[in-house]
Amino acid sequence: MAIKPWYEINGERFTGNEPNFYRPEDFPWIKTLEDNWRTIRDEIQTLLARDERRLSPYFINLSFPPKQWKTMGIYFWKYKIHKNCRACPQTARLLESLPNMTGGSLSALEPGSNINPHHGDTNAIVRIHLGLSIPAGMPQCGFQVGKEIREWREGKALLFCDAHPHSAWNHSDQRRIVLIVDVMKPEFASQTDAICSHVLATSGLQVLYQQFAVLRRMPRKLKFTIHFFMRTALRVILPLQRRAGFLARG
């Protein structure tokens, strides 16, 4: 019987016993990221120097001051953002070489800002922060999961459980940049498309709630019905989108 993952849909808190941080030595493919961090950094820096608009504020406002947490997606729960993959091909190839990779994105936190405490959508992934440009160590720049605090280091990976509450801060005078990578845990690998479709449907509903606040007042049963149809459609769309660029953003 397949193990069922935990999902966040309507604000539920995760109560599992996963550690806050995972040990890099338990995941041999981490070496691929750390050995190639300069390649990733240089490609990203060249891209942003040419087109800063690739970065946009995270779609849910979790930063203070507002809109100071900016991202550029490459993969988002197996949804391939073809325009950005073409713009940073070496980074995209490295991501695609990782076993059970489901997501990759650039995360920029502007000087003097925080990312407020929040938690992710499922416990099915290991989330990685690969340090690309870290302007300072603790206490100016830091990352907290649960009650544990770590600092980023350039060229080093932090692995953590995204389902636990976590927050970040950059109180330096320069931008902090990390590459965020998501990899499905081995025990959930056979359910990858179903899990990704579930989380994408949740993200889609969150966007709708922000644009049309009245939808938040829908009956709970109706919300779950809409979510079911969205994730069912995504199970069909995702493989097509990755292969042929169907519905790709650019």
N, C-alpha and C positions, 0 to 999 in steps of 0.2 A: 504494500500500500504506500502510495506517494505521501511524503511529509507535506503538510499544508503550511504555506507561509502565512505570516501575519501581514495584514493590510491595514493602513489608515485610510478611512473614507470620510468619516464625519467627526474628526477630532479625537478619536480614541487614542489613549496612551499605550505604548508598548510596555509589557510587563515581563518579557522574556529574560533569560539569564545569560545572554551573550555578553562577552566582555566588551568594555568600552572601546579598547584598542586591540587589534590583532597583531600578532608577531610577524614581521616581514619574512623571517626565515622559514615560516610555514607555507610560503607561497613562492616557489622558485622563479616564477615568471616576473616577479618584482625586479629581478636583476636586469631584465630587458629594458624596463623604464629607467632605472637608475643609471645604467650604462650609456643610455642615449639621451640623457636629460639636456645636454648642451645642444644637441641637434634639434630637439623640440623647442628649447628656449630661443635659439637663433632664428628658427623658421617663424615662430610666433612673433618675435620682436620685429622682424622684417615686414611681416604682414601688417602689424598694427601701425608701424611707421608709414606704411603706404595707405592704410585705410583704417583709421581709428574707429570709424563707425561700425566696424564689425562687432565691437562691444556694445551691449545694450543693457540697461538695468534689468535685474532679475524680475521675472514676470509677477512674482508675489513680493510685495514690498516688505522686506525683513530687515533692512539696514537703517542705521541712524548715524548721521543724517540720512534722510530718504534718498534713494536712488544712487547710493555710493557703492553698492555691490553690483558689479557688472559681469556679464558672462558672454561667451561665444560658444554655441553648441557645435559639436562635430557629430556625435551620436547622442541620441536622447531616447533611452529605453528601446534600443534597436532601430529607432527612426533615424535614418541616415540623412544628414543635412549636406547634400551633395555640393552645394556652393562652397561651403567651408572645407569640405574634404578636398576639393580641387585646389583650394587656396593654400592648404598646408598638407601636401601629399605625403611627406615623410612622417609627419605626426599621425596622419590617418593610417598609414601602413603599419606603424608600430602598434597602434591601438588594435587594428584588425588581427595582428599576430598573437594577441593575448587570448588564452583559452576562456571561452564563455564571456567575452566582453559584451556589455550591454550599453555602456555610456562613456562618453568622453567630452569634456568641455573645458574651456579656459575660464578661470575665475579670478577677477581683479577686484581687490578691495582698496578703495581710495584712502589717502592719508587722513588720519583723524576720524576714523569711522568704525562702527561696530556692525556685526551681523547678530541680530537678536536671537535668543534661544528658540530653537525650532527642532522638529524631528522629521524624519523621512517617511516614505510611503510604505515601506516593507522591510522586513528583516532578511530578505532573500539574497541580498548582495553584500559584498565587501566593497566599501567605498575607499578610494585612495586619493590623497592629496600629494602630488609630486611637486616639490618646491622648485620654482623656476626663477623667481626674483623676490627675494626675502630681504627687505630693507633693514630689519633689526630682529634681535632675539627677544626673549622674555626680559622684562615684563611689557615692553612696548608692543610686540606682536605675539599673539598667542591664540591657541585653539583649545576649547574645553569640550569634552564629551562626558556626560554625567558629572562626576565630581573630580575627574582627572584632567589635568592641564598639561599640554605638550607645546613645544615650539616647532615651527617649520624650519627646515634647513635646505639650502639649495642642493639639488641633486639627490635628496633623500625622500623616501615615501613614508607618509603616515597612513596606516590602515585602520579603519574604525567601523563600528556598527552604526549605520546611518539612522536606524530606528530609535536609538537613544537620543534624548535632547542634547543639542550641541550648539555652540556659539563661537564667534571669532571676533578678533579686534585687531586693528592696525592703528596704533597711536604714534606712528612715526611720521615723517614728513615726505614719504615717498610711497608710491603704489606697491602693494603686495600682489604677486601673481603666482597662482598654482594651477597645475593641470589636474582636474578632477576626473578620475577614472572609476567606472563601476564594473565589477566582475561578478557574475552569478556564482553563488556558492555551489560546490559540486553536488550537494544533496538536492539542489533545486534545478540543476542544469536541464533535466528532461522536461521541465515545465517553463522554460525560458520564454517562449512566445506568449503563453497564457499569462505569465506574471507581468511581462512588459505591456501587454494589451490592457491588463487591469490597471496598472499604474498610469498609463497614458490616458485612459478614460477618466481616472480621478483628476489628473492635471487638466484635462479638457473641461471638466465640470467646475474646477476652481476658477478657470479663466472666465467661464460663463457667469459664475456667481459675482465676480468682480465687475463685469460689464453690465449685468442685469441683476441688481440686488434683490429684486422681487423673487427671483428664482430660489433664493435661500429659504423662502417661506413655503416652498412646495412640500407636500406631505412626504415623509420619509420613504414610504413605499414607492412613490412616483420617482424619487431621486434614484433609488436602487434599480427601478425598471429602466430609466434612461441610461444609467451606468451599464447595465447588462447589455443593452443594444449597442452602445458605443464600443464596448470591449469585444463584442462578437464581430462587429464590422472590422475592427482593428486587427483581429486575428487573420483576416483575409487580406487586408491592405498592406500590412507591414512587410511580408515577404516580397510582394510586388514592388513596393516602394524602394526597398534596398537594392533589388536587382536591376530595375529599369528606370529608377528616378521618378516613378509615378508619385505625384503630389509633392515632389521635392521642392524645397525652398530655394529656388534660383537654379 
